[in-house]
Amino acid sequence: MMALTGLLLLELALYASCFVCGIITAASVTIVQGNFGGRCMLYGLVSYNATANAIGVQSSSSSSLCYFVSAISVMVAVVCFSLSMYWVYTFCLDGDIRRERMWMNLIMAVCGVFLFFLLITGCMLKIGRDSLCTSVTQTVPNITRCDEAQARTWVSPLKGERFYNSLYKAETAAWVNFFFWIIIGVLVFLQRRQSSGLKVIAGGHGGYGGPAGGLFGDPGVTAAETEPFFNRPARPQ
């Protein structure tokens, strides 16, 4: 029980961390989108006005792309927050936490779904940011790194002071979230294995009638019932 409790506490800590990562990703992408007038700058292209010495936007991606990234991050954060609150409430109410095998199977299924979408989200943020930075370094003169464009003038009403830092923060939080969910999946799998092991031990040493009771874990099986039918001694006449 101590091992299960320790694993569950670590799992709850990871849920809290995933909640924070989801909020950071969604907030960072939303802030960049707001600073660029609602445009999604992932996979975007910039232009340069040499007369005004200012950077503008030549083209941007569909807003639904950024909405998708934000929605996945918020969904993960909401699920993590709900699971954390549920287990804390259960512990405070009952003073003990018992995890059914069905719920652990459900968590592992949710973990697989989240890993799939977080992988897509992380790749979109990585490739989209790299595409934007390639456009910046190739279009704007005297710039060798993407973050240097944050100190340049941007065409009004664009606000590009922190676009690179925000996108980098969103990408980092998404990948950290992804690896945390890998750890959560491993922890739930270990708890599931340990729970199955405890049931086998309880069935084998519960004192329920020898080999058959220990094998099948059936408390209703007695020693007399496990004897062969044809080898029973004859009743006295």
C-alpha positions, -999 to 999 in steps of 0.1 A, spaced: 0 0 0 29 24 7 43 18 -28 9 25 -43 5 56 -22 39 69 -32 32 63 -69 -2 80 -67 13 110 -50 39 113 -78 11 109 -103 -9 138 -86 22 160 -87 26 152 -125 -11 161 -130 -5 195 -114 26 200 -135 7 191 -167 -20 216 -157 6 244 -155 22 233 -188 -12 233 -206 -20 268 -193 14 281 -203 11 268 -239 -24 281 -244 -17 315 -229 16 320 -249 0 311 -282 -30 333 -275 -8 363 -265 12 361 -297 -20 358 -318 -34 388 -300 -3 409 -305 -5 402 -343 -41 413 -346 -56 378 -344 -33 363 -370 -17 329 -363 20 334 -370 29 297 -370 42 290 -405 38 327 -412 59 349 -435 71 384 -428 79 414 -450 103 443 -446 96 480 -453 130 495 -460 116 530 -460 101 528 -426 126 503 -414 98 482 -400 88 445 -401 53 435 -413 33 404 -420 32 391 -455 11 360 -448 -2 340 -418 -17 307 -412 -54 300 -406 -65 311 -371 -79 276 -365 -44 263 -364 -36 284 -332 -71 276 -319 -64 239 -322 -31 242 -303 -48 263 -276 -78 239 -274 -57 208 -269 -36 225 -242 -67 237 -224 -84 203 -226 -53 186 -211 -52 213 -184 -89 208 -175 -86 170 -173 -55 173 -151 -71 197 -128 -103 176 -126 -83 144 -118 -62 162 -91 -93 176 -74 -111 143 -76 -83 124 -59 -78 151 -32 -115 152 -25 -117 114 -23 -87 113 1 -102 140 23 -136 124 24 -127 87 29 -92 90 43 -81 64 18 -77 60 -19 -87 28 -37 -82 26 -74 -103 1 -94 -87 -17 -123 -113 -3 -147 -104 33 -138 -67 27 -143 -75 12 -177 -94 44 -185 -65 66 -174 -42 47 -196 -65 51 -226 -67 89 -219 -30 90 -216 -26 75 -251 -50 100 -266 -33 129 -249 2 117 -260 -11 116 -296 -24 151 -296 4 166 -276 29 151 -301 10 168 -329 9 200 -310 46 200 -302 55 193 -338 32 221 -350 48 246 -326 83 235 -335 79 234 -373 57 265 -373 81 286 -353 111 274 -374 93 284 -405 85 319 -392 121 324 -380 135 313 -414 113 340 -430 125 366 -405 162 358 -409 160 357 -447 138 388 -451 150 413 -425 185 426 -430 212 425 -404 195 397 -384 211 363 -379 189 350 -351 151 351 -348 150 366 -314 169 397 -327 137 407 -345 120 413 -312 141 445 -308 132 458 -343 103 481 -352 71 464 -363 44 479 -385 16 493 -364 -5 478 -348 17 447 -347 35 440 -315 65 417 -320 85 425 -289 81 390 -274 68 368 -302 99 345 -303 101 341 -265 63 334 -263 64 308 -291 95 292 -276 78 290 -242 47 275 -257 67 248 -275 88 239 -244 57 236 -223 41 214 -248 70 190 -250 74 189 -212 37 181 -210 42 153 -235 70 137 -215 51 141 -182 22 121 -197 46 94 -207 57 91 -170 20 92 -159 13 63 -182 42 43 -168 31 50 -132 -5 39 -139 8 8 -155 30 0 -125 1 6 -101 -21 -17 -123 5 -45 -122 10 -41 -84 -28 -42 -78 -30 -74 -98 -2 -89 -79 -18 -81 -45 -50 -98 -57 -31 -130 -66 -14 -131 -33 -46 -125 -14 -63 -153 -33 -34 -177 -27 -30 -172 10 -65 -164 22 -71 -198 37 -98 -208 14 -94 -245 9 -60 -254 -6 -49 -256 -42 -82 -248 -59 -90 -219 -37 -55 -205 -40 -55 -209 -78 -89 -193 -85 -92 -171 -55 -127 -184 -48 -136 -181 -11 -165 -205 -17 -143 -235 -25 -136 -259 3 -112 -287 7 -139 -313 4 -151 -299 -28 -117 -302 -44 -114 -339 -38 -119 -361 -68 -155 -374 -70 -146 -411 -77 -118 -413 -50 -140 -404 -21 -142 -431 6 -174 -451 7 -199 -443 33 -203 -468 62 -233 -491 58 
